[in-house]
């Protein structure tokens, strides 16, 4: 819009154009959030596969399964959810 008005011989600041488009014309822009740029690095710790896919236990608490999930909030914050399951109790 600024370039169009500039070619037509009118000179207004971007703030003025934005203000009039939002308040008087009721036009809103659609903004897509950018994905965070992350670079894969070295793993902090690597553990061996001690269970070898055998998740069944004979008694409670010999084996636990965990899962960590990143929850990205609308306000830009991040929360982490850690779930711990005892497969013998299932």
C-alpha positions in Angstrom: 0.0 0.0 0.0 2.9 2.4 0.8 4.5 1.7 -2.5 1.2 2.2 -4.4 0.6 5.6 -2.7 4.2 6.6 -3.3 3.9 5.9 -7.0 0.7 8.0 -7.0 2.6 11.0 -5.5 1.4 10.7 -1.9 4.0 10.4 0.9 2.8 8.9 4.2 4.7 7.0 6.9 4.1 3.3 7.4 2.6 4.0 10.8 0.0 6.4 9.3 -1.0 3.9 6.6 -1.2 1.1 9.2 -3.4 3.2 11.5 -5.9 4.2 8.8 -6.1 0.7 7.4 -6.9 -0.8 10.8 -9.2 1.8 12.3 -11.1 3.4 9.5 -11.0 0.7 6.8 -11.2 -2.3 9.1 -8.5 -4.2 7.3 -6.3 -6.6 9.2 -3.3 -8.5 8.1 -2.8 -12.3 8.4 0.4 -13.0 10.2 1.9 -16.5 10.2 4.3 -17.2 13.0 7.8 -18.3 11.9 9.0 -21.7 13.0 11.9 -21.5 15.5 15.2 -22.2 13.8 17.0 -25.0 15.6 20.2 -26.8 14.7 20.6 -30.4 15.6 23.5 -30.9 17.8 25.2 -33.7 19.7 23.0 -35.6 22.1 23.8 -34.8 25.7 23.8 -38.3 27.0 23.1 -41.6 25.1 22.0 -44.6 27.1 22.1 -48.2 26.0 19.0 -50.2 25.3 18.8 -52.2 28.5 15.2 -53.3 28.2 15.4 -54.5 24.6 11.7 -53.8 24.1 10.7 -56.0 27.1 8.3 -53.7 28.9 6.5 -56.3 31.0 7.3 -56.6 34.7 6.6 -59.4 37.1 6.1 -57.1 40.1 5.5 -53.3 40.5 8.3 -50.8 39.9 11.0 -52.9 38.2 10.7 -51.0 35.0 9.3 -47.5 34.2 8.5 -45.9 30.9 8.8 -42.1 30.5 7.8 -39.7 27.8 8.7 -36.0 27.6 6.6 -33.6 25.5 7.2 -30.0 24.6 4.1 -27.8 24.8 4.3 -24.6 22.8 1.9 -21.9 24.2 0.2 -19.1 22.2 2.1 -16.5 24.2 5.4 -17.9 23.0 6.2 -19.8 26.2 7.2 -23.4 26.4 6.0 -26.0 29.0 7.4 -29.5 29.4 5.2 -32.5 30.3 6.8 -35.6 31.7 4.8 -38.8 32.0 6.0 -41.7 34.0 4.3 -45.1 33.7 4.8 -48.3 35.5 4.0 -51.0 32.9 3.3 -53.6 35.6 0.3 -51.5 36.8 -1.4 -51.5 33.4 
